[in-house]
Amino acid sequence: MKVVALVPAAGRGERLGAHVPKALVPVAGTPLVTRATRGLLDSGVVDAVVVAAPADHLGDFESCLAEFGDRCSVVAGGADRTSSVRAALESVASGAFDAVLVHDAARAFTPPTVPCAVIEALSGGAQAVVPVLPLADTVKQVDADGVVTGTPDRSSLRAVQTPQGFAEPLLRRVHASAPGSATDDASLVERVGIPVATVMGHPHAMKITTPFDLQIAEKILVEQP
Ligand code: C5P
């Protein structure tokens, strides 16, 4: 199965409070986007990576990714995550790959077992696959005033990670037909009624969003094999 991974990395990372785009923030000297790309290519299941970068930082991203040669290309991302994924997808020739992974640059410490499990599920016939973890916290639904309106049954809830995997024609179809934006790509597939399978995620695939997350990465995740 030929696999391309799209890495949306065009976020500003305001919640991280950094002065550069989040994906360029180094952890132990290596930028998040370099770590995320290396993890995908080293997993052995990804043939090529396309990174969507902020339009005004393309050169910086190209420098951070130069070590991967022609296995990695950089395109200008869009105003939100969905448009960044779409820009990366449009840069890939239709039909050149069987499957597409979409992986947040911010999940830079994702172990190779996760993309491998996603690709295995796609090889087994799934059209769309997401890595998930059970929730430790009880989750409440609230109204606009913050007053609790319900408590969904925790046993049926999952926290969703990336890389999310798709049959290539399906991802193209849902991105071509879905206007607006979504916080992940699987939700575009859900909207057209196609089942989305799940595989086990990993705690190290956490999304680095806040300064606290960055400290976890610097103190714990870089030490992991
Ligand atoms: O904002 P959030 O943390 O959900 O972003 C998830 C991923 O989407 C990040 O890797 C971020 O760089 C990317 N993103 C993007 N283009 C945007 C906004 C976010 O590629 N305009």
Residues whose N, C-alpha, C, O or C-beta is under 5 A from the ligand:
A	BS01	C5P	P8 A9 A10 G11 A52 G77 G78 A79 D80 R81 S84 D104 A105 A106
